[in-house]
Amino acid sequence: MSWLLQDTFGRALVEAVAVGVLTGLVGVHVVLRRLSFFTMTMAHATFPGVVAAAILGINIYLGGVVAGLLTAAAVAALARTRGQEATAATGVILSAGFALGVALVATQNGFSRDLSAFLVGSILTVTTENLVVTVALVALTATALAVGGRHLLYVGFDPAGARAAGYRVRLFDFALLLLVDLVVVAIVPAVGTILALALIVAPAAAARAWTGRLAPMTALAAMLGAGSAAAGLWFSRLWDVAAGGSISLTAAAVLLVSLAAYRLRDGFRAIFLTAS
């Protein structure tokens, strides 16, 4: 393993697999609870936090997490305001956050190109620190979902019933949003803020097309995420294209194939039932 991490492509491959597993794990709950648009907002709004941290010379993960939490709080506050809908509030935060990031980049003469890498990632330049953070978060996420995954699902589908059963619904909601925030920030060095959503949602949505049970769906999403990231990285090397874009396109292709297979399977099933 040590020789693999010393090689640039080898380290990027390990990071790609870890990122794929991580996004697959958390993506299942994002898809099941219909948080895709919120996740996109958080990913875009994380950008100014990452940029500000880079400008100030502090850890980009800290800046990204703080920005993500502020985004979640702002969306929740705006959504509760009379006359405001959650979707509209989320859209406003998305645009404002991204605009702030662009404005911060524009203030740094000579650094715009480097800071812009946070938009689309640069997986071939990930450091050992990035890899350690990603692997540690994979372990944390897997443990958290193994312990509380079914509880999160229950709270999401039947919050009233969960409250009656004694669940602290807001605490579970906050825990999920915090986990999503951590995942978004952790994968910024690899795929950036713009492309993060594709890798979080596509493998999970593809897995949902194959099974409706939580445990198999989670395992399959992690496998599809890892496979998409590794294959996309290999395609980028083979065809000399941007790694982040290649990984996202591969994940999207996996989703399209899965949806097509799902429709084809339903078509054959309908034909069989009609014939019988």
Backbone bond lengths (Angstrom), bond angles and torsions (degrees), N, CA, C in turn:
res aa  C-N    CA-C-N  psi(-1)  N-CA   C-N-CA  omega(-1)  CA-C   N-CA-C  phi
1 M - - - 1.457 - - 1.527 111.09 -
2 S 1.340 117.56 -34.89 1.468 120.47 -177.07 1.524 111.22 -63.34
3 W 1.329 116.65 -39.65 1.468 119.17 179.55 1.517 110.86 -66.88
4 L 1.348 116.81 -31.88 1.456 120.64 179.10 1.522 110.98 -67.79
5 L 1.332 116.78 -39.68 1.459 120.83 -178.60 1.519 112.32 -73.57
6 Q 1.325 117.43 -21.32 1.460 120.57 179.06 1.526 111.63 -77.54
7 D 1.326 116.81 -21.30 1.459 121.73 178.51 1.531 109.44 -87.90
8 T 1.333 117.29 137.84 1.464 121.21 -176.62 1.520 111.77 -59.92
9 F 1.328 116.24 -48.94 1.467 119.29 -179.14 1.523 110.69 -68.92
10 G 1.325 116.85 -36.51 1.455 120.18 179.17 1.520 111.76 -63.09
11 R 1.333 116.40 -43.40 1.461 120.36 178.04 1.530 110.15 -64.85
12 A 1.328 116.43 -39.81 1.466 120.22 178.18 1.526 110.76 -64.72
13 L 1.334 117.06 -36.26 1.464 120.51 179.36 1.526 111.24 -66.48
14 V 1.325 116.50 -43.45 1.469 119.96 177.20 1.530 110.35 -62.33
15 E 1.322 116.74 -42.23 1.460 120.92 178.02 1.521 110.53 -63.37
16 A 1.330 117.37 -40.98 1.465 121.06 -179.76 1.526 111.02 -61.99
17 V 1.326 116.53 -45.14 1.465 119.99 179.77 1.528 110.49 -64.31
18 A 1.337 116.85 -43.54 1.468 120.63 179.45 1.524 110.93 -63.42
19 V 1.333 116.81 -43.30 1.465 120.90 178.43 1.528 110.36 -63.49
20 G 1.326 117.00 -40.99 1.467 120.72 179.20 1.513 112.20 -62.36
21 V 1.316 117.04 -44.17 1.466 120.86 177.59 1.521 110.54 -63.47
22 L 1.322 116.35 -44.98 1.461 121.68 -177.72 1.523 111.60 -61.43
23 T 1.312 117.08 -48.80 1.471 120.69 -178.66 1.520 111.20 -68.26
24 G 1.332 117.07 -33.61 1.457 119.40 177.18 1.515 111.99 -64.90
25 L 1.324 116.68 -41.27 1.462 121.13 -179.22 1.520 111.84 -62.43
26 V 1.316 116.75 -51.48 1.465 119.58 -176.65 1.531 111.44 -79.33
27 G 1.336 116.90 -25.22 1.455 120.58 -178.50 1.518 113.61 -63.80
28 V 1.329 117.63 -29.15 1.464 120.93 178.67 1.528 110.35 -58.99
29 H 1.316 117.19 -45.06 1.464 120.31 -179.15 1.525 111.67 -74.14
30 V 1.326 116.70 -30.03 1.469 119.89 174.85 1.526 110.05 -64.22
31 V 1.327 116.55 -43.76 1.464 120.89 -179.15 1.522 111.24 -70.64
32 L 1.330 117.87 -46.65 1.458 120.99 -176.91 1.524 112.11 -64.60
33 R 1.327 116.94 -32.81 1.464 120.20 -179.23 1.530 112.41 -97.51
34 R 1.330 115.98 8.01 1.466 122.18 175.76 1.529 112.02 56.39
35 L 1.318 114.50 49.35 1.462 121.24 -179.85 1.531 112.32 -105.33
36 S 1.317 116.98 18.58 1.466 119.77 -175.40 1.520 111.97 -61.30
37 F 1.341 116.52 -45.20 1.465 119.32 -178.81 1.524 110.87 -67.31
38 F 1.334 116.39 -39.24 1.450 119.38 177.15 1.522 110.80 -63.67
39 T 1.337 116.73 -39.68 1.464 120.59 179.03 1.521 110.75 -64.08
40 M 1.336 116.57 -39.04 1.463 119.56 176.84 1.526 110.33 -62.74
41 T 1.321 116.50 -41.06 1.456 120.59 177.56 1.519 111.36 -61.70
42 M 1.331 115.74 -45.33 1.455 119.54 179.99 1.529 110.89 -63.14
43 A 1.342 116.70 -39.77 1.460 120.10 179.41 1.523 111.33 -62.97
44 H 1.332 116.50 -44.30 1.462 120.13 -179.44 1.531 111.65 -70.47
45 A 1.331 115.93 -38.94 1.455 119.40 -178.45 1.520 112.05 -74.64
46 T 1.326 117.25 -17.17 1.465 121.14 175.26 1.525 110.97 -69.13
47 F 1.330 116.04 -26.89 1.461 121.65 -176.35 1.524 113.22 -53.15
48 P 1.359 120.28 -50.18 1.474 118.02 179.81 1.523 112.88 -63.36
49 G 1.331 117.99 -31.85 1.457 119.95 178.13 1.511 112.12 -66.24
50 V 1.331 115.42 -41.72 1.467 120.42 178.05 1.518 110.89 -65.83
51 V 1.334 115.95 -43.72 1.466 120.59 179.96 1.518 110.70 -64.16
52 A 1.336 116.86 -44.76 1.466 120.65 -179.80 1.521 110.85 -61.84
53 A 1.334 116.74 -39.97 1.460 120.46 178.46 1.530 110.90 -64.05
54 A 1.337 116.28 -40.99 1.468 120.08 179.04 1.529 111.06 -65.00
55 I 1.338 116.62 -39.23 1.464 120.18 179.93 1.523 110.71 -66.91
56 L 1.335 116.34 -40.61 1.467 121.20 -177.74 1.522 112.78 -79.94
57 G 1.329 116.30 -9.87 1.455 120.00 179.23 1.514 114.42 78.77
58 I 1.341 117.19 22.58 1.454 119.98 177.14 1.525 109.39 -106.67
59 N 1.321 116.87 174.95 1.461 121.42 -176.47 1.527 110.62 -62.66
60 I 1.337 116.63 128.47 1.465 120.51 -177.71 1.527 111.78 -66.95
61 Y 1.328 116.81 -27.99 1.463 119.28 179.09 1.530 110.33 -64.75
62 L 1.325 116.46 -40.36 1.461 120.72 179.19 1.525 110.22 -63.31
63 G 1.324 116.30 -46.32 1.461 119.94 179.17 1.509 112.32 -61.57
64 G 1.331 116.43 -41.67 1.459 120.34 -179.83 1.510 112.89 -66.64
65 V 1.324 117.78 -42.42 1.461 121.53 -179.67 1.524 110.44 -64.51
66 V 1.327 116.88 -44.73 1.466 120.38 179.38 1.532 110.76 -61.65
67 A 1.327 116.76 -44.13 1.469 120.47 178.84 1.519 111.02 -62.86
68 G 1.336 116.54 -40.00 1.455 120.10 179.04 1.522 112.48 -64.27
69 L 1.313 116.84 -43.04 1.460 120.69 179.28 1.530 111.15 -66.34
70 L 1.331 116.76 -39.62 1.463 119.95 176.67 1.528 111.10 -64.01
71 T 1.330 115.70 -36.46 1.463 120.31 177.69 1.519 110.74 -63.73
72 A 1.335 116.37 -46.57 1.457 120.37 179.48 1.534 110.88 -60.13
73 A 1.330 116.53 -42.44 1.463 120.58 179.45 1.533 111.16 -65.45
74 A 1.341 116.61 -40.56 1.464 120.65 -179.29 1.520 111.30 -66.16
75 V 1.334 117.11 -41.77 1.466 120.82 178.55 1.519 110.22 -63.14
76 A 1.345 116.32 -44.31 1.462 120.11 -179.76 1.527 111.06 -62.95
77 A 1.337 117.32 -41.26 1.464 121.19 -179.61 1.527 111.76 -66.73
78 L 1.340 116.70 -44.37 1.460 120.36 -179.73 1.522 111.60 -67.19
79 A 1.337 115.90 -35.75 1.460 119.79 -178.34 1.525 111.33 -66.89
80 R 1.345 117.41 -27.36 1.466 120.68 -179.65 1.527 112.10 -84.38
81 T 1.343 117.13 -13.35 1.465 120.00 -179.51 1.520 110.20 -68.74
82 R 1.284 116.44 138.02 1.468 120.68 -177.98 1.527 110.83 -59.09
83 G 1.336 114.67 130.62 1.455 120.55 178.88 1.512 114.16 87.29
84 Q 1.324 117.79 -3.56 1.458 120.62 -179.89 1.524 109.24 -104.51
85 E 1.310 117.09 134.15 1.452 121.84 174.82 1.517 109.05 -97.95
86 A 1.332 115.70 152.78 1.458 120.09 -177.11 1.525 111.32 -61.07
87 T 1.328 117.02 -39.91 1.470 120.05 -178.40 1.525 110.97 -64.59
88 A 1.332 116.42 -44.27 1.461 120.34 179.48 1.521 110.71 -64.07
89 A 1.321 116.48 -42.24 1.463 120.47 179.47 1.515 110.90 -63.00
90 T 1.323 115.75 -41.71 1.460 120.00 179.86 1.517 111.20 -63.87
91 G 1.341 116.79 -41.15 1.459 120.59 178.86 1.512 112.67 -62.99
92 V 1.335 115.89 -39.42 1.466 120.20 178.44 1.520 110.47 -63.63
93 I 1.334 117.02 -45.68 1.460 121.07 179.88 1.519 111.07 -63.24
94 L 1.333 116.55 -38.98 1.467 120.52 178.90 1.527 110.49 -58.18
95 S 1.334 115.92 -52.02 1.463 120.12 -177.68 1.525 111.65 -64.76
96 A 1.330 116.17 -43.84 1.462 120.14 -177.58 1.524 111.53 -64.89
97 G 1.326 116.27 -42.90 1.463 120.00 -179.81 1.512 112.20 -63.67
98 F 1.318 115.92 -44.80 1.457 119.26 -179.43 1.525 110.76 -66.28
99 A 1.330 116.76 -40.25 1.466 120.75 178.86 1.520 111.11 -61.97
100 L 1.330 116.47 -39.59 1.459 120.27 178.60 1.526 110.72 -63.54
101 G 1.333 116.25 -41.17 1.467 119.45 177.78 1.516 112.16 -61.95
102 V 1.328 116.20 -44.26 1.467 120.39 178.75 1.525 110.73 -62.05
103 A 1.337 116.30 -40.94 1.464 120.25 179.35 1.527 111.08 -63.52
104 L 1.326 117.00 -40.17 1.465 120.22 178.55 1.520 111.50 -65.06
105 V 1.341 116.26 -40.64 1.467 119.93 177.50 1.517 110.55 -60.96
106 A 1.348 116.45 -41.66 1.466 120.85 -177.30 1.519 112.57 -64.79
107 T 1.330 117.70 -22.59 1.468 119.82 -178.75 1.521 112.63 -78.98
108 Q 1.331 117.48 -11.09 1.463 120.58 -174.50 1.522 110.80 -105.92
109 N 1.312 116.92 92.78 1.453 121.53 179.17 1.528 110.12 -65.21
110 G 1.333 115.30 129.01 1.455 120.27 177.92 1.509 114.07 87.99
111 F 1.342 117.46 -8.75 1.460 120.22 -178.85 1.523 112.66 -116.75
112 S 1.319 117.04 0.55 1.454 120.65 -175.84 1.520 112.02 -58.24
113 R 1.310 116.24 -41.85 1.459 119.05 -177.18 1.522 110.61 -65.70
114 D 1.333 117.51 -42.45 1.462 120.45 -179.86 1.522 111.36 -66.19
115 L 1.326 117.37 -43.42 1.447 120.38 -178.86 1.521 111.37 -69.42
116 S 1.314 117.30 -30.50 1.461 120.42 178.79 1.522 112.08 -66.63
117 A 1.329 117.05 -18.81 1.463 120.18 177.45 1.519 111.29 -63.06
118 F 1.335 117.63 -21.54 1.454 120.24 177.40 1.528 111.51 -68.91
119 L 1.330 117.34 -17.71 1.462 120.46 179.33 1.525 111.90 -73.89
120 V 1.321 117.11 -43.12 1.465 120.77 -174.48 1.519 113.06 -118.59
121 G 1.323 117.83 0.49 1.447 120.81 176.78 1.521 113.20 78.82
122 S 1.314 114.84 168.27 1.458 122.03 176.78 1.524 107.82 -153.53
123 I 1.319 115.64 75.37 1.457 121.31 -170.70 1.531 112.50 -65.52
124 L 1.327 117.08 -24.90 1.464 120.13 -179.85 1.526 112.28 -74.86
125 T 1.331 116.69 -10.15 1.461 119.82 178.91 1.529 112.35 -113.54
126 V 1.329 117.30 14.88 1.465 119.26 179.55 1.526 109.53 -64.13
127 T 1.302 115.46 145.49 1.457 121.81 -178.66 1.533 110.31 -97.36
128 T 1.317 114.40 171.42 1.461 119.29 175.72 1.518 110.71 -61.68
129 E 1.340 116.40 -35.68 1.467 120.28 177.09 1.523 111.12 -60.62
130 N 1.345 116.78 -44.92 1.459 120.82 177.27 1.519 111.07 -58.09
131 L 1.320 115.75 -43.39 1.461 120.86 -178.36 1.522 111.56 -65.79
132 V 1.318 116.58 -41.66 1.465 120.82 178.72 1.527 110.44 -62.76
133 V 1.327 117.12 -43.25 1.461 121.57 179.10 1.522 110.57 -61.06
134 T 1.323 116.39 -45.30 1.463 120.19 -178.28 1.525 111.61 -64.33
135 V 1.332 116.85 -47.47 1.467 120.72 -179.31 1.526 111.03 -63.57
136 A 1.328 116.81 -41.23 1.464 120.50 178.35 1.524 110.86 -62.50
137 L 1.336 116.97 -39.40 1.458 120.40 179.89 1.523 111.06 -71.31
138 V 1.327 117.32 -32.00 1.471 120.26 174.10 1.528 109.73 -59.91
139 A 1.326 116.55 -47.03 1.462 120.96 179.25 1.522 111.39 -62.43
140 L 1.338 116.50 -43.85 1.457 121.06 179.76 1.525 111.38 -63.77
141 T 1.329 116.43 -45.37 1.461 121.37 -178.87 1.516 111.42 -65.05
142 A 1.328 116.58 -44.98 1.464 120.52 179.70 1.526 110.85 -60.57
143 T 1.320 116.51 -42.54 1.467 120.66 178.90 1.520 111.49 -65.39
144 A 1.335 116.19 -45.90 1.466 120.53 -178.52 1.521 111.33 -62.44
145 L 1.329 117.26 -41.95 1.463 120.51 -178.71 1.523 111.80 -74.63
146 A 1.318 117.10 -31.72 1.464 119.88 176.38 1.531 110.06 -64.54
147 V 1.326 116.68 -36.71 1.463 121.25 -178.55 1.536 111.52 -82.40
148 G 1.329 116.09 -44.70 1.463 118.92 -171.76 1.512 116.43 -118.95
149 G 1.335 118.31 10.33 1.456 120.55 -176.43 1.517 113.62 -59.72
150 R 1.331 116.93 -46.16 1.463 120.38 -179.37 1.527 111.33 -68.15
151 H 1.312 116.54 -33.44 1.467 120.21 176.75 1.532 110.58 -66.62
152 L 1.334 116.49 -40.96 1.462 120.52 176.61 1.523 110.87 -60.85
153 L 1.334 115.54 -41.37 1.460 120.22 -179.62 1.521 110.84 -65.48
154 Y 1.312 116.36 -42.88 1.473 121.07 179.50 1.521 111.10 -63.15
155 V 1.323 116.24 -45.96 1.462 120.94 -179.81 1.527 110.49 -62.53
156 G 1.324 116.92 -37.61 1.458 120.36 -178.83 1.516 113.43 -70.47
157 F 1.332 117.97 -37.34 1.459 121.34 -175.94 1.529 113.06 -87.99
158 D 1.316 117.91 -28.02 1.457 120.36 -178.19 1.524 110.20 -142.26
159 P 1.335 117.18 71.38 1.472 119.72 -177.41 1.525 113.25 -61.44
160 A 1.345 117.06 -35.98 1.464 119.72 179.58 1.522 110.65 -65.33
161 G 1.332 115.74 -44.64 1.459 119.99 177.95 1.517 111.50 -64.89
162 A 1.331 116.18 -36.68 1.466 120.20 179.32 1.523 110.74 -65.42
163 R 1.338 116.62 -40.64 1.470 119.77 177.77 1.531 110.43 -63.06
164 A 1.338 115.15 -42.40 1.463 119.28 179.74 1.524 111.47 -64.28
165 A 1.325 116.10 -30.09 1.464 120.69 -179.69 1.523 112.41 -83.87
166 G 1.343 116.94 -1.38 1.454 120.53 176.50 1.512 115.42 97.50
167 Y 1.340 117.38 8.36 1.460 120.42 178.60 1.532 110.35 -76.17
168 R 1.307 115.59 142.64 1.465 120.91 173.56 1.529 107.19 -89.16
169 V 1.339 114.85 89.05 1.459 121.58 -170.11 1.523 111.82 -59.95
170 R 1.321 117.48 -45.58 1.466 120.11 -177.70 1.525 111.32 -63.32
171 L 1.318 117.02 -34.97 1.462 120.50 178.62 1.522 110.49 -66.00
172 F 1.325 117.54 -41.50 1.457 120.80 177.71 1.524 110.93 -66.63
173 D 1.330 116.70 -40.37 1.467 119.89 178.27 1.530 110.73 -62.72
174 F 1.321 115.76 -43.87 1.463 119.38 179.20 1.520 111.14 -64.23
175 A 1.326 117.34 -39.76 1.471 120.95 179.46 1.521 110.81 -61.23
176 L 1.345 116.76 -41.70 1.465 119.77 179.04 1.522 110.86 -66.70
177 L 1.325 117.49 -43.77 1.467 120.24 179.80 1.528 110.98 -64.30
178 L 1.322 116.83 -38.03 1.463 120.20 176.83 1.521 110.51 -64.13
179 L 1.326 116.55 -41.35 1.466 120.28 179.07 1.525 111.19 -63.61
180 V 1.322 116.21 -42.84 1.472 120.23 176.96 1.518 110.45 -61.53
181 D 1.324 116.39 -42.77 1.462 121.50 178.90 1.526 110.75 -60.00
182 L 1.316 117.39 -46.02 1.462 121.38 179.93 1.530 111.39 -62.59
183 V 1.323 115.92 -40.81 1.472 119.70 -179.86 1.521 110.81 -66.00
184 V 1.327 116.92 -44.67 1.468 120.87 179.68 1.525 110.43 -58.31
185 V 1.324 116.03 -46.04 1.464 120.07 -178.38 1.528 110.82 -67.16
186 A 1.326 117.20 -39.68 1.463 120.69 -177.06 1.520 112.79 -64.69
187 I 1.337 117.75 -30.91 1.466 119.40 -175.91 1.527 112.64 -94.57
188 V 1.338 117.44 0.61 1.469 120.25 178.77 1.536 112.34 -56.76
189 P 1.340 120.16 -47.11 1.472 118.23 179.96 1.523 113.32 -60.21
190 A 1.323 117.59 -27.56 1.461 120.47 -176.45 1.523 112.66 -86.82
191 V 1.329 117.81 -50.84 1.465 120.40 -174.62 1.518 113.61 -123.09
192 G 1.321 118.53 -1.50 1.463 120.68 176.52 1.515 112.88 78.56
193 T 1.325 115.94 176.79 1.460 121.20 -177.52 1.524 112.97 -80.53
194 I 1.325 117.54 -32.27 1.463 120.43 -177.33 1.519 111.41 -72.20
195 L 1.337 116.97 -41.09 1.461 121.38 -174.19 1.521 113.33 -90.05
196 A 1.329 117.68 -2.37 1.463 120.50 -176.34 1.525 111.92 -61.25
197 L 1.330 116.59 -40.06 1.461 120.10 -174.29 1.523 112.06 -60.22
198 A 1.330 117.50 -39.96 1.458 120.59 -177.83 1.520 111.38 -59.72
199 L 1.312 116.82 -42.28 1.459 120.22 -177.41 1.530 111.72 -77.53
200 I 1.323 117.84 -23.62 1.466 120.07 177.15 1.530 110.90 -79.06
201 V 1.324 117.03 -41.68 1.462 120.84 -172.00 1.525 113.35 -90.91
202 A 1.341 117.79 -43.78 1.465 120.12 -171.19 1.530 114.39 -59.51
203 P 1.336 120.66 -50.98 1.468 119.14 179.96 1.531 112.70 -61.52
204 A 1.327 116.84 -38.84 1.469 120.46 -179.86 1.527 110.74 -67.62
205 A 1.330 117.16 -42.93 1.462 120.39 178.27 1.528 110.76 -65.38
206 A 1.331 116.75 -36.59 1.467 120.24 176.52 1.519 110.89 -64.95
207 A 1.324 116.67 -42.37 1.469 120.80 178.87 1.520 111.11 -63.55
208 R 1.324 116.07 -36.39 1.469 119.67 179.92 1.521 111.60 -64.91
209 A 1.325 116.38 -27.21 1.466 119.80 178.24 1.525 112.29 -69.21
210 W 1.335 116.83 -20.84 1.458 121.28 -176.76 1.519 113.13 -98.86
211 T 1.327 118.11 -27.81 1.460 120.74 -177.10 1.525 110.71 -152.26
212 G 1.317 115.67 150.96 1.450 120.17 178.23 1.514 113.06 -107.86
213 R 1.307 118.01 2.15 1.469 122.28 -179.78 1.525 109.58 -92.36
214 L 1.334 115.54 139.49 1.453 120.71 -171.20 1.524 113.38 -62.51
215 A 1.330 117.97 -50.57 1.468 120.44 -175.54 1.533 112.66 -62.77
216 P 1.353 118.93 -50.47 1.477 118.40 177.04 1.527 112.71 -63.30
217 M 1.347 116.01 -35.60 1.466 119.39 179.52 1.520 110.90 -63.90
218 T 1.329 116.25 -42.13 1.459 120.51 -179.63 1.523 111.05 -65.47
219 A 1.329 116.72 -45.00 1.466 120.59 178.92 1.525 111.14 -62.83
220 L 1.332 116.30 -44.03 1.466 120.05 -179.39 1.522 111.15 -66.76
221 A 1.334 117.52 -39.39 1.466 120.65 178.65 1.524 111.05 -62.55
222 A 1.337 116.68 -40.39 1.464 120.19 178.34 1.532 110.36 -64.64
223 M 1.345 116.86 -40.98 1.472 120.38 178.94 1.524 110.95 -66.48
224 L 1.326 116.98 -44.35 1.470 120.08 179.71 1.526 111.22 -66.13
225 G 1.335 116.45 -36.90 1.456 119.77 177.90 1.515 111.73 -64.69
226 A 1.337 116.24 -46.67 1.462 120.27 178.72 1.520 111.18 -63.64
227 G 1.334 116.04 -43.14 1.466 119.88 179.60 1.511 112.52 -64.28
228 S 1.344 116.69 -42.34 1.471 120.90 179.38 1.522 111.20 -63.28
229 A 1.337 116.36 -43.41 1.459 120.02 -178.68 1.525 111.53 -66.69
230 A 1.338 116.40 -44.49 1.467 120.07 -179.96 1.522 111.20 -66.09
231 A 1.341 116.78 -44.66 1.463 120.33 179.66 1.524 111.08 -65.50
232 G 1.338 116.63 -41.26 1.459 119.59 178.59 1.514 112.34 -62.54
233 L 1.332 116.56 -38.80 1.462 120.35 177.33 1.526 110.56 -65.05
234 W 1.324 116.07 -41.16 1.470 119.85 179.19 1.532 110.49 -66.06
235 F 1.346 117.02 -41.66 1.464 120.29 177.71 1.530 110.84 -61.13
236 S 1.339 116.47 -38.72 1.464 119.97 -179.63 1.520 110.78 -63.77
237 R 1.328 116.41 -36.59 1.461 120.09 178.23 1.519 111.03 -73.46
238 L 1.325 115.95 -37.49 1.466 120.41 -177.93 1.520 111.63 -68.36
239 W 1.328 116.51 -42.24 1.467 121.05 -174.80 1.525 113.24 -106.27
240 D 1.321 117.49 4.75 1.464 122.88 176.63 1.528 111.54 55.85
241 V 1.337 114.90 54.90 1.468 120.94 176.78 1.526 108.23 -122.19
242 A 1.323 116.36 169.14 1.461 121.30 -178.92 1.524 110.53 -60.84
243 A 1.324 116.74 132.16 1.458 121.23 -175.12 1.526 112.02 -66.06
244 G 1.343 117.14 -44.62 1.454 119.97 -178.62 1.517 112.25 -59.79
245 G 1.334 116.39 -46.14 1.456 120.46 178.34 1.513 112.34 -64.43
246 S 1.321 116.66 -40.24 1.462 121.28 179.60 1.527 111.30 -63.51
247 I 1.331 116.86 -41.81 1.469 120.95 178.88 1.524 110.47 -64.46
248 S 1.319 117.29 -44.63 1.463 121.22 -179.12 1.527 111.08 -65.19
249 L 1.322 117.36 -41.50 1.471 120.79 178.77 1.524 111.10 -65.27
250 T 1.326 116.83 -37.95 1.458 119.98 178.27 1.524 110.80 -64.90
251 A 1.334 116.42 -42.24 1.466 120.27 177.26 1.529 110.80 -62.09
252 A 1.335 116.47 -41.23 1.461 120.57 178.33 1.524 110.95 -64.14
253 A 1.330 116.76 -39.43 1.460 120.93 178.90 1.530 111.16 -64.44
254 V 1.335 116.64 -39.97 1.465 120.68 177.01 1.532 110.36 -61.01
255 L 1.326 116.92 -41.02 1.458 120.82 178.21 1.528 111.01 -63.82
256 L 1.331 117.31 -46.14 1.461 120.65 -178.94 1.526 111.47 -62.24
257 V 1.332 116.96 -42.23 1.467 120.82 178.22 1.532 110.77 -63.26
258 S 1.328 116.21 -41.87 1.462 120.27 179.95 1.524 111.47 -64.76
259 L 1.334 117.06 -42.96 1.460 120.12 178.73 1.522 111.48 -65.57
260 A 1.340 116.37 -38.69 1.466 119.99 177.56 1.526 110.94 -64.82
261 A 1.340 116.40 -42.50 1.467 120.28 178.27 1.527 110.83 -64.42
262 Y 1.337 116.23 -37.23 1.466 120.50 179.16 1.527 110.61 -63.67
263 R 1.320 116.42 -44.92 1.471 120.23 179.51 1.518 110.68 -67.00
264 L 1.317 116.62 -38.85 1.464 120.33 178.68 1.525 110.66 -64.75
265 R 1.336 116.16 -41.31 1.457 120.56 178.60 1.526 110.92 -63.07
266 D 1.340 116.86 -42.49 1.458 119.97 178.30 1.518 111.61 -65.46
267 G 1.346 115.62 -35.38 1.463 119.56 178.54 1.514 111.42 -64.81
268 F 1.322 117.36 -45.62 1.463 121.21 178.90 1.529 110.73 -64.86
269 R 1.333 116.04 -37.29 1.462 119.95 179.94 1.523 110.29 -65.26
270 A 1.341 116.94 -40.87 1.462 120.67 179.20 1.518 110.48 -65.28
271 I 1.342 116.60 -40.53 1.459 120.35 178.65 1.522 110.67 -63.88
272 F 1.330 116.60 -41.93 1.457 121.29 -179.54 1.530 110.99 -64.52
273 L 1.338 117.12 -43.03 1.455 120.39 -179.66 1.517 111.40 -66.65
274 T 1.342 116.63 -36.62 1.454 120.84 178.35 1.527 110.42 -66.38
275 A 1.334 115.23 -41.92 1.470 119.71 -178.53 1.523 111.75 -67.65
276 S 1.349 115.49 -33.76 1.450 118.62 -177.59 1.537 111.85 -83.31
